[in-house]
Amino acid sequence: MTDLIVKSGVKEVLADHAVSGDFYDAFNKEVTDLIEEAAERAEANDRKTVQPRDL
């Protein structure tokens, strides 16, 4: 699976919290699923372009 998140960015947002090592894999999977669902919605609407409204 391709890494879609930037760990340093996540750490910056969660600066006041500890982050477990496996959080990044789970978060990356959630982002991947979200992107795949957006692509499916675009296709269902006869578009190849994924747009913000597909989220």
N, CA, C and O atoms as a GROMACS GRO file, in nm:
protein
  220
    1MET      N    1   0.085  -0.117   0.000
    1MET     CA    2   0.000   0.000   0.000
    1MET      C    3   0.090   0.124   0.000
    1MET      O    4   0.190   0.130   0.071
    2THR      N    5   0.053   0.220  -0.078
    2THR     CA    6   0.127   0.345  -0.087
    2THR      C    7   0.099   0.431   0.036
    2THR      O    8  -0.016   0.440   0.081
    3ASP      N    9   0.202   0.494   0.090
    3ASP     CA   10   0.182   0.588   0.201
    3ASP      C   11   0.124   0.717   0.146
    3ASP      O   12   0.185   0.781   0.060
    4LEU      N   13   0.007   0.755   0.193
    4LEU     CA   14  -0.061   0.876   0.147
    4LEU      C   15  -0.053   0.989   0.247
    4LEU      O   16  -0.092   1.102   0.218
    5ILE      N   17  -0.003   0.960   0.364
    5ILE     CA   18   0.005   1.061   0.468
    5ILE      C   19   0.151   1.098   0.495
    5ILE      O   20   0.242   1.022   0.466
    6VAL      N   21   0.169   1.215   0.549
    6VAL     CA   22   0.301   1.262   0.588
    6VAL      C   23   0.306   1.257   0.741
    6VAL      O   24   0.236   1.332   0.809
    7LYS      N   25   0.389   1.168   0.793
    7LYS     CA   26   0.393   1.148   0.938
    7LYS      C   27   0.425   1.276   1.013
    7LYS      O   28   0.369   1.302   1.120
    8SER      N   29   0.514   1.357   0.959
    8SER     CA   30   0.549   1.481   1.029
    8SER      C   31   0.429   1.576   1.036
    8SER      O   32   0.413   1.649   1.134
    9GLY      N   33   0.345   1.574   0.933
    9GLY     CA   34   0.224   1.656   0.935
    9GLY      C   35   0.125   1.608   1.039
    9GLY      O   36   0.062   1.688   1.108
   10VAL      N   37   0.111   1.477   1.050
   10VAL     CA   38   0.022   1.420   1.151
   10VAL      C   39   0.074   1.454   1.290
   10VAL      O   40  -0.002   1.492   1.379
   11LYS      N   41   0.204   1.440   1.308
   11LYS     CA   42   0.265   1.472   1.438
   11LYS      C   43   0.242   1.619   1.474
   11LYS      O   44   0.219   1.652   1.591
   12GLU      N   45   0.249   1.705   1.375
   12GLU     CA   46   0.228   1.848   1.400
   12GLU      C   47   0.086   1.876   1.446
   12GLU      O   48   0.064   1.952   1.540
   13VAL      N   49  -0.010   1.812   1.380
   13VAL     CA   50  -0.151   1.832   1.418
   13VAL      C   51  -0.178   1.773   1.557
   13VAL      O   52  -0.257   1.829   1.633
   14LEU      N   53  -0.113   1.663   1.588
   14LEU     CA   54  -0.134   1.596   1.716
   14LEU      C   55  -0.021   1.627   1.814
   14LEU      O   56   0.018   1.541   1.892
   15ALA      N   57   0.030   1.748   1.810
   15ALA     CA   58   0.146   1.786   1.890
   15ALA      C   59   0.125   1.764   2.040
   15ALA      O   60   0.221   1.736   2.111
   16ASP      N   61   0.003   1.775   2.087
   16ASP     CA   62  -0.024   1.759   2.230
   16ASP      C   63  -0.057   1.615   2.268
   16ASP      O   64  -0.098   1.589   2.382
   17HIS      N   65  -0.041   1.522   2.173
   17HIS     CA   66  -0.077   1.383   2.198
   17HIS      C   67   0.036   1.290   2.156
   17HIS      O   68   0.114   1.320   2.066
   18ALA      N   69   0.043   1.177   2.224
   18ALA     CA   70   0.135   1.071   2.181
   18ALA      C   71   0.066   0.994   2.069
   18ALA      O   72  -0.056   0.978   2.070
   19VAL      N   73   0.143   0.947   1.973
   19VAL     CA   74   0.088   0.874   1.859
   19VAL      C   75   0.156   0.737   1.853
   19VAL      O   76   0.278   0.727   1.847
   20SER      N   77   0.075   0.632   1.856
   20SER     CA   78   0.132   0.497   1.850
   20SER      C   79   0.180   0.469   1.709
   20SER      O   80   0.130   0.527   1.612
   21GLY      N   81   0.276   0.381   1.698
   21GLY     CA   82   0.334   0.349   1.568
   21GLY      C   83   0.234   0.292   1.469
   21GLY      O   84   0.243   0.320   1.350
   22ASP      N   85   0.138   0.213   1.518
   22ASP     CA   86   0.041   0.153   1.426
   22ASP      C   87  -0.071   0.248   1.387
   22ASP      O   88  -0.152   0.215   1.300
   23PHE      N   89  -0.079   0.364   1.449
   23PHE     CA   90  -0.180   0.465   1.412
   23PHE      C   91  -0.162   0.506   1.266
   23PHE      O   92  -0.261   0.521   1.194
   24TYR      N   93  -0.039   0.523   1.224
   24TYR     CA   94  -0.012   0.571   1.088
   24TYR      C   95  -0.063   0.473   0.981
   24TYR      O   96  -0.118   0.515   0.880
   25ASP      N   97  -0.044   0.344   1.005
   25ASP     CA   98  -0.095   0.245   0.910
   25ASP      C   99  -0.247   0.248   0.904
   25ASP      O  100  -0.306   0.242   0.795
   26ALA      N  101  -0.311   0.256   1.019
   26ALA     CA  102  -0.457   0.260   1.023
   26ALA      C  103  -0.510   0.388   0.958
   26ALA      O  104  -0.609   0.384   0.885
   27PHE      N  105  -0.445   0.499   0.983
   27PHE     CA  106  -0.487   0.626   0.924
   27PHE      C  107  -0.468   0.624   0.774
   27PHE      O  108  -0.553   0.671   0.699
   28ASN      N  109  -0.356   0.569   0.729
   28ASN     CA  110  -0.329   0.558   0.586
   28ASN      C  111  -0.436   0.472   0.518
   28ASN      O  112  -0.479   0.504   0.407
   29LYS      N  113  -0.480   0.365   0.584
   29LYS     CA  114  -0.585   0.280   0.528
   29LYS      C  115  -0.716   0.356   0.518
   29LYS      O  116  -0.787   0.344   0.418
   30GLU      N  117  -0.749   0.434   0.619
   30GLU     CA  118  -0.872   0.515   0.616
   30GLU      C  119  -0.870   0.614   0.500
   30GLU      O  120  -0.970   0.632   0.431
   31VAL      N  121  -0.756   0.678   0.479
   31VAL     CA  122  -0.743   0.774   0.370
   31VAL      C  123  -0.755   0.702   0.235
   31VAL      O  124  -0.820   0.752   0.143
   32THR      N  125  -0.693   0.586   0.224
   32THR     CA  126  -0.703   0.507   0.101
   32THR      C  127  -0.848   0.470   0.072
   32THR      O  128  -0.895   0.482  -0.041
   33ASP      N  129  -0.920   0.424   0.175
   33ASP     CA  130  -1.061   0.388   0.159
   33ASP      C  131  -1.144   0.508   0.115
   33ASP      O  132  -1.231   0.495   0.030
   34LEU      N  133  -1.117   0.623   0.173
   34LEU     CA  134  -1.190   0.745   0.138
   34LEU      C  135  -1.167   0.782  -0.008
   34LEU      O  136  -1.261   0.820  -0.078
   35ILE      N  137  -1.044   0.771  -0.054
   35ILE     CA  138  -1.012   0.802  -0.193
   35ILE      C  139  -1.081   0.703  -0.288
   35ILE      O  140  -1.136   0.743  -0.390
   36GLU      N  141  -1.078   0.575  -0.252
   36GLU     CA  142  -1.142   0.474  -0.336
   36GLU      C  143  -1.292   0.497  -0.345
   36GLU      O  144  -1.351   0.483  -0.453
   37GLU      N  145  -1.356   0.534  -0.234
   37GLU     CA  146  -1.499   0.563  -0.234
   37GLU      C  147  -1.530   0.686  -0.319
   37GLU      O  148  -1.631   0.689  -0.390
   38ALA      N  149  -1.445   0.786  -0.313
   38ALA     CA  150  -1.464   0.906  -0.394
   38ALA      C  151  -1.454   0.872  -0.543
   38ALA      O  152  -1.531   0.922  -0.624
   39ALA      N  153  -1.359   0.787  -0.578
   39ALA     CA  154  -1.344   0.746  -0.718
   39ALA      C  155  -1.466   0.668  -0.765
   39ALA      O  156  -1.512   0.687  -0.878
   40GLU      N  157  -1.519   0.583  -0.680
   40GLU     CA  158  -1.639   0.508  -0.715
   40GLU      C  159  -1.758   0.601  -0.736
   40GLU      O  160  -1.837   0.581  -0.828
   41ARG      N  161  -1.770   0.703  -0.654
   41ARG     CA  162  -1.880   0.799  -0.669
   41ARG      C  163  -1.866   0.874  -0.801
   41ARG      O  164  -1.965   0.896  -0.871
   42ALA      N  165  -1.745   0.915  -0.834
   42ALA     CA  166  -1.722   0.985  -0.960
   42ALA      C  167  -1.763   0.896  -1.078
   42ALA      O  168  -1.831   0.940  -1.170
   43GLU      N  169  -1.719   0.770  -1.072
   43GLU     CA  170  -1.753   0.676  -1.179
   43GLU      C  171  -1.904   0.654  -1.187
   43GLU      O  172  -1.959   0.643  -1.297
   44ALA      N  173  -1.971   0.648  -1.073
   44ALA     CA  174  -2.116   0.629  -1.071
   44ALA      C  175  -2.188   0.747  -1.134
   44ALA      O  176  -2.302   0.734  -1.180
   45ASN      N  177  -2.123   0.861  -1.135
   45ASN     CA  178  -2.179   0.981  -1.196
   45ASN      C  179  -2.120   1.007  -1.334
   45ASN      O  180  -2.124   1.120  -1.385
   46ASP      N  181  -2.067   0.901  -1.394
   46ASP     CA  182  -2.011   0.907  -1.530
   46ASP      C  183  -1.903   1.012  -1.547
   46ASP      O  184  -1.897   1.082  -1.648
   47ARG      N  185  -1.816   1.023  -1.445
   47ARG     CA  186  -1.704   1.116  -1.451
   47ARG      C  187  -1.575   1.040  -1.425
   47ARG      O  188  -1.573   0.942  -1.350
   48LYS      N  189  -1.468   1.085  -1.488
   48LYS     CA  190  -1.335   1.032  -1.457
   48LYS      C  191  -1.262   1.125  -1.360
   48LYS      O  192  -1.163   1.086  -1.298
   49THR      N  193  -1.313   1.245  -1.347
   49THR     CA  194  -1.250   1.343  -1.258
   49THR      C  195  -1.313   1.333  -1.120
   49THR      O  196  -1.434   1.349  -1.104
   50VAL      N  197  -1.229   1.306  -1.020
   50VAL     CA  198  -1.275   1.302  -0.881
   50VAL      C  199  -1.276   1.445  -0.829
   50VAL      O  200  -1.176   1.517  -0.840
   51GLN      N  201  -1.387   1.485  -0.773
   51GLN     CA  202  -1.404   1.622  -0.727
   51GLN      C  203  -1.431   1.624  -0.577
   51GLN      O  204  -1.465   1.520  -0.520
   52PRO      N  205  -1.418   1.739  -0.513
   52PRO     CA  206  -1.441   1.748  -0.369
   52PRO      C  207  -1.578   1.694  -0.328
   52PRO      O  208  -1.593   1.635  -0.221
   53ARG      N  209  -1.677   1.714  -0.412
   53ARG     CA  210  -1.812   1.668  -0.378
   53ARG      C  211  -1.820   1.516  -0.370
   53ARG      O  212  -1.917   1.462  -0.316
   54ASP      N  213  -1.722   1.445  -0.423
   54ASP     CA  214  -1.721   1.300  -0.415
   54ASP      C  215  -1.681   1.249  -0.277
   54ASP      O  216  -1.699   1.131  -0.246
   55LEU      N  217  -1.627   1.337  -0.196
   55LEU     CA  218  -1.590   1.298  -0.060
   55LEU      C  219  -1.713   1.294   0.026
   55LEU      O  220  -1.704   1.263   0.145
   0.00000   0.00000   0.00000
